Amino acid sequence: MGRMSASPGRRVLLAAPRGYCAGVDRAVIAVEKALEQYGAPVYVRHEIVHNKYVVQTLEKKGAIFVEQTEEVPPGNIVMFSAHGVAPVVHEEAERGRLATIDATCPLVTKVHKEAVRFANEDYDILLIGHEGHEEVIGTSGEAPDHIQLVDGPGDVQKVEVRDPSKVVWLSQTTLSVDETMETVDALKEKFPQLISPPSDDICYATQNRQLAVKQMGAESDLVIVVGSRNSSNSKRLVEVAKIAGARAAYLVDFADEIDEAWLEGVSTVGVTSGASVPEVLVEQVLEWLSQRGFEDVEIVKAAEESITFSLPKELRRDLREEATALAAERRGAGTGEDSAE
C-alpha cells in the first residue's frame, strides 16, 4: 500500500514507559550471556519471558525451550524463567544432575519469600492471580498447604479460611492494579482482619505501564498494545485501555497483524507495549501507522524508570564444567559406584 499523506487530524500517542522491565531485561541478557559463556545449547524451562519474538530470537542463538525439567539431558545447563518456579522444580534439576541458572525476577522472588514467611507463621495466604500462570504455579509451590488462589472479585465468595484473624493476601506481579484492589476490598469486607504484604506485590513496571495507558486511552480512538497473547501484563493493558475510554483496543505480536479496518473513523491511535516486548516491535508498528498517515507522534509520559537488576549469580561460575561433573556423578551412581542411596 502506498503512503498516505499526513493529516493534521491524525496522530499517535506513544506511552512511556513501555516495553522491557528490569526483570525481563535481566532474564533475556542472562540467556544471551549463558550462550556466550558456555556455548549452545542452554536449556530454558518455559519461555524465558512471554514474548514470541524474544523466544524465537534466542532459539536462533542456541537456546532450547522445554516445558519440563525432565526433558533436559543430564550434563546440561537449565535456566529458570523470569516467572519463577516452585521448590520442587529445583529438586527435579538436582535429581537430574543439571547445572541451574535462576533468572526469576527479583520482584517475583520477593513474593515467594513472603509466601514462605507467612506460611511459617501459619497464616492462610490468599494469592490473587490467574490459575495456570507460571508465576502463580511457582508462588503456590512455596507453600501449597497454606495458599489458595483468588482469581478476581468473583472468587471471593467461595474463599474459606481456618482463622479469620490470621489471613494475608499476596498477588501475582502482573495483574491489573484496579482489579486487584477491587479484589482486596472484597476480601477485606469478608475478612476485616486481612493483612497486606509488607510492600506492594504488583511490580513497578506493571503499574507504570497501566498508568500511561490510562492517560493515553482517555484520548485515543484506538489503542494498539504490542505483546503476546500469553503475556498477562500485555492483556491487562488492553483491558485498562478500554476501561480508560478507548473505543477499541487490540493486542498484536507484530505490525503485520494490525487490521486496516481498525483505522476507520480513527484520528488518534495510542501505542504501548507489554513488559516483555523489545522496542524494535514498537518501531515497526509506528512505521506501519506512519505509512497510513499517522506520522505525528506525541509521548504520553506517566513515570520515570531507572531500576536495574544484577545478573543471576550463577553466571559467575563455570557451569559447563559443573554440569559435566554432575552428569558423571549420575553415571557413577547408575553403575553402582555410589550406592549410598
N, C-alpha and C positions, 0 to 999 in steps of 0.2 A: 504493500500500500504506500502511496506517495505521502510525503509530509504535508500535513495541513498547516495553514498559516496560523501563527499565534493569534489568539483572540484576547482582547482586554478582559473579557468576562471569564476566561479560563485560567485556573491557577491550581497549583499543587501545594498542599500544606504538608510539610515533612516533619514528622515527630522527632523530638530529641529529648531524652536519649532513646535509642532504638538498638536493635541488634545485640551482638555479643555482650554478655555479662562477664564478670570476673571469673566465675566458676566455669563457664563454658570455655572461655579463652584458655584457662589453666588446663582443662581436660584435653582440648584439641592440641595444644602445644605439647602436652605430656605424651600423646601418641606419636607426634612428629619427632620429638626428642628421643623417645624409646627406639623408634625405627632408625634414627640417625646413629644412636649409640650402639645398639645391639644388632641391627640389621633385621630384615624380614625373616620369618613372619613374627609379628607381635599380635597375639590374640586379644580381643576385647569382648568382655561379656556384656551383651546387649549393645545397642547403638551407643557410642560414647556420649552423644547428645542427640536429641530428637530433630535431626535435620537431614533430609535425603542427600542434598548436595555435599554436605560435610562428610557424611559416611562414604559416599561414592568416591570423593577425592582421596580420603585416607585409604580406601581399599586399593586404589591405583598405586599408592605408595608402599603397599605391602601389609596393611592391617587386615586381619581376618576377624569378622564379627560372628560371634556364636551366641546362642540363646542359653546354653547350659555349660557349666564349668567342665562337666564330664566330656564334652566334645573336644577339649584341648588335649593333645597328646602329651604324655609325660616328657619332661625336659624342656618345656617351653615356658614362655612368659605370658601371663594373662593380666590384663588391666581391667579394673572395675570402673564402670561408667560414672559420670558426674551425679547420677541419681542415687548412688549409694546401694549397698547390698546388706542383707541380713547376716548375722554372725555365722549361720550355717553355711553360707557360701564361702567364707574364709576357711571354714573347716573342710569343705569339699576340695578346695585348692591345696590345702595342706596334705590331705589324703592322696591327692593326685600327684604329689611331688612337683608342684608348679611354683615358679617364682612369680610373685604378685606385685602389681603396682596399683595403689588405691587412688583413683582420680576423683573420688567422691568430693563434691563441692563442700567446702568448709561450713557453709551455712546449713547444708543438709546434715553434716556431722554434728552440728550443734543440736539439731532436733533429736538425733539418735541419742546423744548424751543426756538430753533432758528426759527422754523416754526411760533410759536405764535408771537415772536418778529417782524419778517418781515411782517407778516400779519397785525399786529397792525400799522406798518408803511406804510401799503397799497402797498406792493411790490407784483408783480406776482412772485410766487415761482415755479420753475421748479424742481420737485422731480425726480431724476434719480433712477429708481428702477424697480422691476418686478411686473407687475399687479397681484393682488391676494395674494401676500406675506403678512403675518400677520403684519410685520413691516411697510410695505408701507400703509396698511389699517389704522394702528394706527396713523402714522405720518400725513396722509392725513386728518384724522378726527380732527386734531388740528386746521386746517384752510381750510375747504373744499371749501370755496369760492375763495381762493387765490392760491390753489395748482393745478397744472396739472402734470400728470405723463409723464415722458420721458423714454421709455423702450429701451434705446440704441441709437446709432448714426442714425439708420434708422428712428427714430421717429422725429428727429429734424426738418425736412422739414415742418411738419404739425403744429408745435408749433406757436401759435399766442399770443401776449401779448397786454395789453392796452397801456402801456407806455414803450418803449424800454430803457428808462433811469432809470426805476425802476424794474429791474429784478435780481433775485438771484437764484443760484442753490443750492440745498441740495441733499443728496443721502442716499439711503439705506446703512447700515453699512457693509453689507456682499458681496459687488459686486467685480468683477474683477477690480483691480486698473487701469490696462492699458485700458480696455474698457471704464471705467468711464471717464478717462482723454480724450479719443478719443471723447466721447460724449460731454464733456465740451468744447473741442476745436471747435467742430462743432457748438455748441451753441454760443460760443464767436464770431465765424465768422458771424453768423446771427444777434447776438445782441452784438455789440462791447462793450457796457457799462455794460454787465453782471457782477455782483459781485459774489465773492466766499464766502462761510461761513467763520466765524472767524477762525476756525480750521478745519482740515480735518475730514469729516464725516465718511469715511471708517475706521473701527476700527483698532487699532494697531495689533490685533491678525490676522485679515484677511490679512493685508499687510505682516506681518512676515511669515505666512504660505505660502502665494503665492511666496514670495521671496525665501524661502527654496526650494519650488517645482521648481522654475525657475532654480536654481543652480543644483538641482538633476536631473531634467528632461532632461537637456542637455547631461547628461552622461548615461541615462537609456534607455534600450530597451523597458521596460515595467514599467509603474507606477501603483501601486495599491493604491487607495485612500479609506480609511475606513470611511464610512459615509452613512447616509440615503439619499434616493432619493428625499426627500422633504427638504433637507438641502441646502440652497442657497450657503453657503460658501464652502461646500464639492463639489458641482457640478462645482463651479468655479475652484477648484483645478484640476479637471480633464481637464478642458479647458486649464488652464495655462500649465499643463504638456505637452499637445500635442503641444501647440504653442512653448514651450521651446525646443522641438526636440524629445520627447519620441515617439517611433514608435507606441505605443499603451498605452492607459490609461483607467482604469476601476474603477467604484465605487462599493464597496461591503459593506454590513452591517456586515457580518460575514465571517470568513475564509472559511467556507464550501461553500460559493458562488463563490469562485475562480475556474475557469475552467483550468484544467491542460493543455489544448491545448494552453492556453495563453503563456506557458513557452517554446513552441517550438522555437528553434533558439535563445533563450534569454540567455544572460550571466549576465546582470545587471538588477536587479529589484529595482525600487525606491518605498519606502513605506512612506506614510504620513497619517494623519487623520484630519478630519474637527474639528471645534471648539466645537462641541457638543459631541465628542467621547471620552469615557473613555479609559484609556491606556490598560486595560485588553483586549480589542478587537484588538488592535495593536499587543499585545504579542501573541495572538492566530494566527494572520497572520504570524508573524515571525516564530512561531513554525511550522506552515504548510509549509512554504518555507524551513525551516531547514530540515524537513523530506524529502524534494525533492532535497537536495544537496546544497541549498543556505544557508550555515552556517556562512559565513563571513559577518559581519555587520559593515559598516562604517557610522559614523554620519556625516551628512551634516548640519552644524550649520550656520544659517543665522542671528540670533539675540538672545539676552538675554531677558527674560521676568521676571519681578518681580512685576507686577501690581496685586493688590488685591482690592476688594471692600467690604465694610462693609455690613452686612446682612440688609434686609429691616427693617425699624424702627418699623413696626407693630408687629414684633416678640417679642418686649419688653412688650407688653400688654397682658392681659388675654382675648384673642379674643373669646374663647368658651363662657365665661360668657357674653361678649358683644353681640355675635350672638344670644344667648338665649334671652337676653333683647330686642334686635331688633325684634325678632320673636313675642315676647309677645306684643310688641308695635303694630306690624302689626295686630295681632289678635284683640287687643283692638280697633283699627281703624275700623276693619271689623264689629265689633258688635255695632258700633255707640258710643263707649266711647270717641272717638276723632273725632268730626265732623267738625274740623277746615277747612277741605278740602271741 
